[in-house]
Every structure is written in C-alpha cells, then in structure tokens.
Amino acid sequence: MDIVNRFTHYKIRFSNESVSLDELNRIKIHFQLLNDRYIDLKVHFNQASGQILYIEAPINVEEADLKELTMQHWQVARVDALSDLKLRPLLQYFTNHNQQWYVFCCLPFGNQSQATLQIRNIQENNPNVTFAPELSIYNDMSFIMDNAPAEVAELIFYSFKEYVDNNDLSDPIVDAATSYAQYYRRLRTISQLAMRKNIVPKFTTLHGKPIFEKKNYFIERARFSKPTYVGSQFENKNVILSSRHSHNTNQSQYVDVILFSVIQYGYMTEQLSVYVDPSFFDTPEVTSELISYFRENYHLDSSYELRMLFDIFPIRSSKETGTYLLPSFPVECSYMGSGSE
C-alpha cells in the first residue's frame, strides 16, 4: 500500500493490478473521522474480484487522518454475498445508491464474525467493538509491553484545561477540542491494551498524584470570569444542563467526559466536568452526587431546572478562549425538577 499526492487529491493505493473500465466500479462514501468530523472518499474497486484498488481522499485531509485511513482494513462485497461473509470488528459500513455493493471499514485485527450480525448491531446502536483504538500507536505499544514487561503502566492524565496549558496547540488546522479527543483516545488505547496484557494502568496528575484510585471518575469545577452566551433558548430561565461527550460519537454507550453546565438567562457561568477513567467503559452514575451541590448552591427545583441529554456528543471547546469545553444543545431534553420559566 502506498499514498500518492495527485495535487488535487490523495490516492491510497491498495493494488497495482490493471483493470478494464467495465470491471472498474466506484462508491462515494461520507466517512466519519475523530470527534464528529467527516470527509468524502471515493472507493475504487474491481467488481469482478471485489478487490479494492485505491481510495481517493481530499487534498486537505490531515496527515494523521490520512495515516489512519491506510491502517484500517477495507473490504467490498456484493449484497447477495453478505450472508456468508465474515468480517473483522466492523467500524463503519457504506452502500451505493442501488444497494448492490457494500464497503466495509474494519479494525485490522480481531476475530471475524458474521457481517450481517455486525451490521444489525450497528443499526441498533450496539457497538461491536468497545472503542476504536488509535492504530498508529497500537502495534508500537504492544511491542513495548511484550518486550519490556511490567506490572503497572503509569500514565499522566490531563483535564482539558491542563492539556491546553501544557501542550503546544498552535496548529491552525487541529482545534483544541479535537486535539484533546485524540489525546483521550490514546489513553483509551494504551490502558485497554495494558489490561489485555495483564498490566494495570495507573493514572496520575502531572505532579505524580494518583487519580481514579477510589472512583472511576473525578470532578473539576470551573467558574468563568467572563460568562459565555450559549443561546436564546435559555434566555428566560436558569438551567443546569448535563451532556455526555466522547472522542468517538459513532457509538452510544461509552463516555469520556460528562459536563454539568450552569446557565443563567442565556449565559454559562460555571461548569463541572466529570472525567471518566480511560480504562473504564461504563458511564459512571454521578448525578446523585452532584444534586446536593446544585441544591446547596443554586436552589435546584425552585430557581434552577436540571436538564439531561442522553445522546453522545463530540468534545467541543470554546472558540473564544479554547480553554473550556462546551455542551451541546439539541432540541430533545429530559427534564428533572420544576424550575422557573
């Protein structure tokens, strides 16, 4: 496999075989990248053999994303062959307009299972794989762990603000939120790989203080000296909005950060960020712990209403400062408490 810069696009070449025009086929796909970003790809393949020849990617794709595309396992199949087809863990799949062909993007490792079952699970929002690891470090870290055995893998965990304060985020292409999502993804990858090899992942602060020892999450409180305007839908009320965020929104279960944003008449004034242990997959139950804090400080149920969003949203940061995370505001909310309008 090689990557060719065609000046107007990149060509990720999987095969050098010559194919006649009547054997060549192409499917356009809308591919999901990290942190809810998308790019349009063109998958060219030999419809006689089902062999992928090359994939065209836009010229402005980031280098890290381009490398990720080359490391996935790509496969095409006719719809009438799906019942007998087995695939490695499926990440995304696509079909052309007449649904005669399917394109599959899978992990390059893992056990194979029925394609139809994996497609059904994705359609039902039941992910087949617990997370999408960062493939560029998976093999390197696996080699290190196999050749330098240890009982504990010590990893530094940054909150978002700490990450912004301690890393060079001057790249004009990659915003702070996406960069943090990539960082969290690396922690997920390394910690899960360590556990598979019977190594205990241990997370510490930048100064070596252990975290996640007593709980599988920790809470960071931040008050904003300059309140952030978040929308007219909140102008006539006081709201505490709970939203769940992940580096991988192409799933419906696993959370990286839970935000509790205090909004006063359209302006966000305080935020409690709940950071989840990267080696832990179940979403922690934190609402009950925070209810007493909100009741004591914000007169919950009389002056404020608590709204909870249950979808998974990307990790987004303030465009004004880039130093704190932003919630998302879809129409559908679940309400707790009467509140005041």
Sequence and secondary structure as in RCSB ss.txt:
>XXXX:A:sequence
MDIVNRFTHYKIRFSNESVSLDELNRIKIHFQLLNDRYIDLKVHFNQASGQILYIEAPINVEEADLKELTMQHWQ
VARVDALSDLKLRPLLQYFTNHNQQWYVFCCLPFGNQSQATLQIRNIQENNPNVTFAPELSIYNDMSFIMDNAPA
EVAELIFYSFKEYVDNNDLSDPIVDAATSYAQYYRRLRTISQLAMRKNIVPKFTTLHGKPIFEKKNYFIERARFS
KPTYVGSQFENKNVILSSRHSHNTNQSQYVDVILFSVIQYGYMTEQLSVYVDPSFFDTPEVTSELISYFRENYHL
DSSYELRMLFDIFPIRSSKETGTYLLPSFPVECSYMGSGSE
>XXXX:A:secstr
 EEEE SSEEEEES      TTTEEEEEEEEE GGG EEEEEEEEETTTTEEEEEEEETT  HHHHHHHHHSEEE
EEEGGGGGG EESSEEEEEE TTS EEEEEE SSS  EEHHHHHHHHHTT  SSS    HHHHHHHHHHHHHS  
SEEEEE   HHHHHHHS    SSS HHHHHHHHHHHHHHHHHHHHHTT EEEEE TTS EESSSSSEEEEEEEEE
EEEE  GGGTTSEEEEEEEE S  SSSS  SEEEEEEEETTEEEEEEEEEE TT  S    HHHHHHHHHHHH B
TTTBEEEEEEEEE  EE TTTSSSEE    S  EEES    
